[in-house]
Amino acid sequence: MTSMKHSPANQVKLSRVEAALQAIVDEVLERGFYGAAKLEVVVADGTIQRISRVVERVEK
């Protein structure tokens, strides 16, 4: 089995995954935030196809 971690396509997408995760962390780890956060990475044949992030804030 060959690792696809270092393929050119995945290198670009991995930096986007890291940036998306950092953006979520910055948004939710603050006083007064109540809710949920999700980062979804869709992979096909070892290549990252889609990155989705959702932040749901609960109004209190």
PyMOL CGO cylinders between C-alpha atoms (Angstrom):
from pymol import cmd
from pymol.cgo import CYLINDER

trace = [
    CYLINDER, 0.00, 0.00, 0.00, 1.45, 3.37, -1.04, 0.3, 1, 1, 1, 1, 1, 1,
    CYLINDER, 1.45, 3.37, -1.04, 1.05, 6.47, 1.12, 0.3, 1, 1, 1, 1, 1, 1,
    CYLINDER, 1.05, 6.47, 1.12, -0.50, 9.39, -0.72, 0.3, 1, 1, 1, 1, 1, 1,
    CYLINDER, -0.50, 9.39, -0.72, 0.35, 11.87, 2.04, 0.3, 1, 1, 1, 1, 1, 1,
    CYLINDER, 0.35, 11.87, 2.04, 3.11, 13.53, 0.04, 0.3, 1, 1, 1, 1, 1, 1,
    CYLINDER, 3.11, 13.53, 0.04, 1.38, 13.73, -3.33, 0.3, 1, 1, 1, 1, 1, 1,
    CYLINDER, 1.38, 13.73, -3.33, 1.23, 17.27, -4.76, 0.3, 1, 1, 1, 1, 1, 1,
    CYLINDER, 1.23, 17.27, -4.76, -2.57, 17.34, -4.63, 0.3, 1, 1, 1, 1, 1, 1,
    CYLINDER, -2.57, 17.34, -4.63, -2.69, 16.23, -1.01, 0.3, 1, 1, 1, 1, 1, 1,
    CYLINDER, -2.69, 16.23, -1.01, 0.03, 18.66, 0.07, 0.3, 1, 1, 1, 1, 1, 1,
    CYLINDER, 0.03, 18.66, 0.07, -2.14, 21.60, -1.01, 0.3, 1, 1, 1, 1, 1, 1,
    CYLINDER, -2.14, 21.60, -1.01, -5.27, 20.09, 0.53, 0.3, 1, 1, 1, 1, 1, 1,
    CYLINDER, -5.27, 20.09, 0.53, -3.48, 19.23, 3.81, 0.3, 1, 1, 1, 1, 1, 1,
    CYLINDER, -3.48, 19.23, 3.81, -2.52, 22.87, 4.26, 0.3, 1, 1, 1, 1, 1, 1,
    CYLINDER, -2.52, 22.87, 4.26, -6.18, 23.79, 3.67, 0.3, 1, 1, 1, 1, 1, 1,
    CYLINDER, -6.18, 23.79, 3.67, -7.30, 21.20, 6.25, 0.3, 1, 1, 1, 1, 1, 1,
    CYLINDER, -7.30, 21.20, 6.25, -4.89, 22.66, 8.79, 0.3, 1, 1, 1, 1, 1, 1,
    CYLINDER, -4.89, 22.66, 8.79, -6.09, 26.21, 8.06, 0.3, 1, 1, 1, 1, 1, 1,
    CYLINDER, -6.09, 26.21, 8.06, -9.74, 25.18, 8.36, 0.3, 1, 1, 1, 1, 1, 1,
    CYLINDER, -9.74, 25.18, 8.36, -9.09, 23.45, 11.68, 0.3, 1, 1, 1, 1, 1, 1,
    CYLINDER, -9.09, 23.45, 11.68, -7.25, 26.50, 13.01, 0.3, 1, 1, 1, 1, 1, 1,
    CYLINDER, -7.25, 26.50, 13.01, -10.12, 28.76, 11.95, 0.3, 1, 1, 1, 1, 1, 1,
    CYLINDER, -10.12, 28.76, 11.95, -12.60, 26.52, 13.78, 0.3, 1, 1, 1, 1, 1, 1,
    CYLINDER, -12.60, 26.52, 13.78, -10.45, 26.43, 16.91, 0.3, 1, 1, 1, 1, 1, 1,
    CYLINDER, -10.45, 26.43, 16.91, -10.08, 30.23, 16.88, 0.3, 1, 1, 1, 1, 1, 1,
    CYLINDER, -10.08, 30.23, 16.88, -13.86, 30.67, 16.56, 0.3, 1, 1, 1, 1, 1, 1,
    CYLINDER, -13.86, 30.67, 16.56, -15.07, 28.19, 19.15, 0.3, 1, 1, 1, 1, 1, 1,
    CYLINDER, -15.07, 28.19, 19.15, -12.47, 28.39, 21.92, 0.3, 1, 1, 1, 1, 1, 1,
    CYLINDER, -12.47, 28.39, 21.92, -13.67, 31.68, 23.33, 0.3, 1, 1, 1, 1, 1, 1,
    CYLINDER, -13.67, 31.68, 23.33, -15.75, 32.58, 26.33, 0.3, 1, 1, 1, 1, 1, 1,
    CYLINDER, -15.75, 32.58, 26.33, -19.44, 32.61, 25.57, 0.3, 1, 1, 1, 1, 1, 1,
    CYLINDER, -19.44, 32.61, 25.57, -19.35, 30.10, 22.73, 0.3, 1, 1, 1, 1, 1, 1,
    CYLINDER, -19.35, 30.10, 22.73, -21.89, 27.30, 23.08, 0.3, 1, 1, 1, 1, 1, 1,
    CYLINDER, -21.89, 27.30, 23.08, -22.35, 24.89, 20.21, 0.3, 1, 1, 1, 1, 1, 1,
    CYLINDER, -22.35, 24.89, 20.21, -20.67, 22.34, 18.02, 0.3, 1, 1, 1, 1, 1, 1,
    CYLINDER, -20.67, 22.34, 18.02, -18.02, 22.32, 15.33, 0.3, 1, 1, 1, 1, 1, 1,
    CYLINDER, -18.02, 22.32, 15.33, -17.32, 19.79, 12.60, 0.3, 1, 1, 1, 1, 1, 1,
    CYLINDER, -17.32, 19.79, 12.60, -14.50, 19.39, 10.12, 0.3, 1, 1, 1, 1, 1, 1,
    CYLINDER, -14.50, 19.39, 10.12, -15.18, 16.83, 7.39, 0.3, 1, 1, 1, 1, 1, 1,
    CYLINDER, -15.18, 16.83, 7.39, -12.54, 15.55, 4.99, 0.3, 1, 1, 1, 1, 1, 1,
    CYLINDER, -12.54, 15.55, 4.99, -13.80, 13.43, 2.09, 0.3, 1, 1, 1, 1, 1, 1,
    CYLINDER, -13.80, 13.43, 2.09, -11.18, 11.14, 0.57, 0.3, 1, 1, 1, 1, 1, 1,
    CYLINDER, -11.18, 11.14, 0.57, -11.31, 8.98, -2.58, 0.3, 1, 1, 1, 1, 1, 1,
    CYLINDER, -11.31, 8.98, -2.58, -8.52, 6.56, -3.46, 0.3, 1, 1, 1, 1, 1, 1,
    CYLINDER, -8.52, 6.56, -3.46, -6.12, 8.24, -1.03, 0.3, 1, 1, 1, 1, 1, 1,
    CYLINDER, -6.12, 8.24, -1.03, -6.68, 11.76, -2.37, 0.3, 1, 1, 1, 1, 1, 1,
    CYLINDER, -6.68, 11.76, -2.37, -8.50, 14.48, -0.44, 0.3, 1, 1, 1, 1, 1, 1,
    CYLINDER, -8.50, 14.48, -0.44, -11.52, 15.46, -2.50, 0.3, 1, 1, 1, 1, 1, 1,
    CYLINDER, -11.52, 15.46, -2.50, -13.47, 17.88, -0.28, 0.3, 1, 1, 1, 1, 1, 1,
    CYLINDER, -13.47, 17.88, -0.28, -13.03, 19.80, 2.96, 0.3, 1, 1, 1, 1, 1, 1,
    CYLINDER, -13.03, 19.80, 2.96, -16.11, 21.05, 4.81, 0.3, 1, 1, 1, 1, 1, 1,
    CYLINDER, -16.11, 21.05, 4.81, -16.43, 22.90, 8.08, 0.3, 1, 1, 1, 1, 1, 1,
    CYLINDER, -16.43, 22.90, 8.08, -19.53, 23.69, 10.06, 0.3, 1, 1, 1, 1, 1, 1,
    CYLINDER, -19.53, 23.69, 10.06, -19.85, 25.73, 13.23, 0.3, 1, 1, 1, 1, 1, 1,
    CYLINDER, -19.85, 25.73, 13.23, -23.23, 25.70, 14.95, 0.3, 1, 1, 1, 1, 1, 1,
    CYLINDER, -23.23, 25.70, 14.95, -23.68, 28.32, 17.63, 0.3, 1, 1, 1, 1, 1, 1,
    CYLINDER, -23.68, 28.32, 17.63, -26.41, 27.83, 20.24, 0.3, 1, 1, 1, 1, 1, 1,
    CYLINDER, -26.41, 27.83, 20.24, -28.17, 31.03, 21.27, 0.3, 1, 1, 1, 1, 1, 1,
    CYLINDER, -28.17, 31.03, 21.27, -28.45, 31.25, 25.04, 0.3, 1, 1, 1, 1, 1, 1,
]
cmd.load_cgo(trace, "trace")
